[in-house]
């Protein structure tokens, strides 16, 4: 692709004397000039703005924030750097879009490799002071408590609710004498009954019930590369 330069020294002709034959503009001069113009024009790319045309340009460095034209390579590198900052390796991407596989996620937001993550589980922040939550990717918990879980225990005196039994009066016979029974006093200001209840153990049976918290389902993807 050549640039056009003058083939004839047109301005130089002005300095020549009128008697100099070279001062005359001839047909050969025009032929030489237009031939040179034609050669330069024909060597240029025939660009019409079509999307398939390749406009070549130098790719600038990512630190270049001038007004130079950005090439596709520059834009691709810039997008990759932005994606790496937003979703570094190990980051979790949450979405409601059903991407088919890792390649579909890469095409949508970048990166190299993504893996489906946390199926059927909620995310919990790490707590180094709680052995249930002190390790990354640790799992636990259950959706339900199983039916039939039971146990038996005997309540101690301190575990029985405090209660009393009061006798309003003592019975008398037909002769007016106070009737007494074993362990009961015929006189005095207080009277107690015999102990009631066998003090045996008892069983609580747990029915099956759900432990699932209110939820909304999304997709989790973890960037692995």
C-alpha positions as CSV (number, residue, x, y, z in Angstrom):
1,X,0.0,0.0,0.0
2,X,1.8,3.1,-1.3
3,X,1.3,6.8,-0.5
4,X,0.8,9.3,-3.3
5,X,3.7,11.7,-4.2
6,X,3.9,14.2,-7.0
7,X,5.4,12.8,-10.2
8,X,5.9,16.3,-11.9
9,X,7.5,19.3,-10.3
10,X,4.7,21.6,-11.1
11,X,5.8,24.6,-8.9
12,X,9.3,24.4,-10.4
13,X,8.0,25.2,-13.8
14,X,7.1,28.7,-12.6
15,X,10.7,29.6,-12.1
16,X,11.7,28.6,-15.6
17,X,12.0,31.3,-18.3
18,X,9.2,31.5,-20.9
19,X,11.6,30.4,-23.5
20,X,12.4,27.1,-21.7
21,X,10.4,24.2,-23.2
22,X,10.2,22.6,-19.9
23,X,7.9,25.4,-18.7
24,X,5.2,24.1,-21.0
25,X,2.7,21.7,-19.4
26,X,2.5,18.8,-21.8
27,X,0.2,15.9,-22.0
28,X,3.0,13.7,-20.8
29,X,3.1,15.7,-17.6
30,X,-0.6,15.0,-17.0
31,X,-0.2,11.3,-17.9
32,X,2.7,10.9,-15.5
33,X,0.8,12.6,-12.7
34,X,-2.4,10.7,-13.2
35,X,-0.6,7.4,-13.5
36,X,1.1,8.0,-10.2
37,X,-2.3,8.9,-8.6
38,X,-3.9,5.8,-10.0
39,X,-1.2,3.5,-8.7
40,X,-1.5,5.0,-5.2
41,X,-5.3,4.8,-5.1
42,X,-5.4,1.2,-6.5
43,X,-3.0,0.0,-3.8
44,X,-5.2,1.2,-1.0
45,X,-7.6,-1.1,0.8
46,X,-11.1,-1.0,-0.5
47,X,-13.0,-0.3,2.8
48,X,-16.7,0.1,2.8
49,X,-17.5,-0.3,6.5
50,X,-18.5,-3.9,6.3
51,X,-18.4,-5.8,9.6
52,X,-16.2,-8.5,8.1
53,X,-13.4,-6.1,7.2
54,X,-10.3,-6.3,9.4
55,X,-8.9,-3.0,10.6
56,X,-5.5,-3.7,11.9
57,X,-4.2,-1.6,14.8
58,X,-1.7,-1.9,17.6
59,X,-3.0,-3.2,20.9
60,X,-2.3,-0.8,23.7
61,X,-1.2,-1.8,27.2
62,X,-3.9,-2.0,29.9
63,X,-2.5,1.0,31.7
64,X,-3.0,3.2,28.6
65,X,-6.0,5.4,29.3
66,X,-5.5,7.7,26.4
67,X,-8.0,8.4,23.5
68,X,-6.4,5.8,21.2
69,X,-8.6,3.3,19.5
70,X,-9.1,0.1,21.6
71,X,-8.6,-3.1,19.7
72,X,-10.7,-6.2,20.3
73,X,-7.7,-7.7,22.0
74,X,-7.5,-4.7,24.4
75,X,-11.2,-5.0,25.2
76,X,-11.0,-8.7,25.8
77,X,-8.0,-8.3,28.2
78,X,-9.8,-5.5,30.0
79,X,-13.0,-7.6,30.4
80,X,-10.9,-10.5,31.7
81,X,-9.2,-8.3,34.3
82,X,-12.6,-7.0,35.4
83,X,-14.0,-10.5,35.7
84,X,-11.0,-11.7,37.6
85,X,-11.5,-8.9,40.1
86,X,-15.2,-9.5,40.5
87,X,-15.0,-13.4,40.5
88,X,-11.6,-14.6,41.4
89,X,-10.9,-18.3,41.6
90,X,-12.9,-19.7,44.6
91,X,-15.7,-17.1,44.3
92,X,-19.3,-18.1,44.3
93,X,-21.6,-16.9,41.5
94,X,-25.4,-16.8,42.3
95,X,-27.9,-16.7,39.5
96,X,-31.5,-17.6,38.5
97,X,-30.4,-18.4,34.9
98,X,-30.1,-22.1,34.1
99,X,-26.7,-22.3,32.5
100,X,-26.2,-25.7,30.9
101,X,-22.6,-26.2,32.0
102,X,-19.3,-24.5,32.8
103,X,-18.7,-23.4,29.3
104,X,-22.1,-21.5,29.3
105,X,-21.1,-19.7,32.5
106,X,-17.7,-18.8,31.0
107,X,-19.4,-17.4,27.9
108,X,-21.7,-15.3,30.0
109,X,-19.4,-13.8,32.6
110,X,-15.9,-15.1,31.8
111,X,-13.4,-17.1,33.8
112,X,-12.0,-20.5,32.7
113,X,-13.8,-23.2,34.6
114,X,-16.9,-23.2,36.9
115,X,-18.5,-26.0,38.9
116,X,-22.1,-26.3,40.2
117,X,-22.0,-25.8,43.9
118,X,-24.0,-26.3,47.1
119,X,-26.9,-28.3,45.7
120,X,-29.8,-28.4,48.2
121,X,-27.9,-26.4,50.8
122,X,-27.9,-22.9,52.2
123,X,-24.6,-20.9,52.7
124,X,-23.4,-20.2,56.2
125,X,-20.5,-17.9,57.2
126,X,-17.5,-19.4,58.8
127,X,-17.4,-19.3,62.7
128,X,-14.1,-20.3,64.1
129,X,-15.7,-20.6,67.6
130,X,-18.3,-23.2,66.6
131,X,-17.2,-26.6,65.6
132,X,-20.2,-27.0,63.3
133,X,-19.1,-24.0,61.2
134,X,-15.3,-23.7,61.6
135,X,-14.2,-25.3,58.3
136,X,-14.7,-24.1,54.7
137,X,-17.1,-26.3,52.7
138,X,-18.1,-28.2,55.9
139,X,-21.6,-29.7,55.7
140,X,-24.2,-30.8,58.2
141,X,-27.8,-30.6,59.2
142,X,-30.9,-32.5,58.2
143,X,-34.3,-31.6,56.6
144,X,-36.4,-33.5,59.1
145,X,-36.3,-35.1,62.6
146,X,-37.1,-38.8,62.2
147,X,-40.3,-40.2,63.7
148,X,-40.2,-42.6,66.7
149,X,-37.3,-41.1,68.5
150,X,-38.0,-41.8,72.2
151,X,-36.4,-42.0,75.7
152,X,-37.3,-43.0,79.2
153,X,-36.4,-41.4,82.5
154,X,-37.5,-41.5,86.2
155,X,-38.3,-38.1,87.7
156,X,-36.6,-37.3,91.0
157,X,-38.5,-35.6,93.8
158,X,-37.0,-32.2,92.8
159,X,-38.3,-32.7,89.3
160,X,-41.9,-33.3,90.4
161,X,-43.9,-30.1,90.5
162,X,-44.5,-28.9,94.1
163,X,-47.9,-30.0,95.4
164,X,-49.8,-30.8,98.6
165,X,-52.8,-32.8,99.7
166,X,-55.0,-31.3,102.4
167,X,-57.4,-33.1,104.7
168,X,-60.3,-30.9,105.7
169,X,-61.2,-33.0,108.7
170,X,-60.9,-36.5,110.3
171,X,-63.9,-38.8,110.3
172,X,-65.7,-40.0,113.6
173,X,-67.6,-43.1,114.3
174,X,-71.2,-43.5,115.7
175,X,-69.9,-43.1,119.3
176,X,-68.2,-39.8,118.4
177,X,-64.6,-41.2,118.6
178,X,-62.1,-40.0,116.0
179,X,-61.2,-42.7,113.6
180,X,-57.5,-43.2,113.0
181,X,-55.6,-45.2,110.5
182,X,-52.0,-46.3,110.3
183,X,-49.7,-43.3,109.8
184,X,-52.3,-40.8,110.8
185,X,-52.6,-38.9,114.0
186,X,-55.9,-38.5,115.8
187,X,-54.9,-35.1,117.1
188,X,-52.5,-32.3,116.3
189,X,-52.6,-29.5,113.8
190,X,-51.6,-31.2,110.6
191,X,-52.4,-34.4,108.8
192,X,-50.7,-36.0,105.8
193,X,-51.8,-38.7,103.3
194,X,-50.0,-41.8,102.2
195,X,-47.7,-41.2,99.2
196,X,-49.4,-41.6,95.8
197,X,-47.8,-42.5,92.4
198,X,-45.4,-45.2,91.5
199,X,-42.5,-43.0,90.6
200,X,-41.9,-45.0,87.4
201,X,-40.2,-43.7,84.2
202,X,-42.1,-42.3,81.3
203,X,-41.6,-42.0,77.6
204,X,-41.8,-39.1,75.1
205,X,-42.1,-40.1,71.4
206,X,-41.1,-37.5,68.8
207,X,-43.2,-37.4,65.6
208,X,-41.5,-36.6,62.3
209,X,-41.5,-32.9,61.5
210,X,-39.7,-30.6,59.1
211,X,-36.7,-28.4,60.0
212,X,-36.6,-26.6,56.6
213,X,-36.4,-22.8,56.9
214,X,-38.3,-20.5,54.4
215,X,-36.2,-20.5,51.2
216,X,-35.9,-19.5,47.6
217,X,-34.0,-21.6,45.1
218,X,-31.1,-20.2,43.0
219,X,-28.1,-21.6,41.1
220,X,-24.7,-21.6,42.7
221,X,-21.5,-21.8,40.6
222,X,-18.0,-21.9,42.1
223,X,-15.1,-20.6,40.0
224,X,-12.3,-23.3,40.1
225,X,-10.0,-21.9,37.4
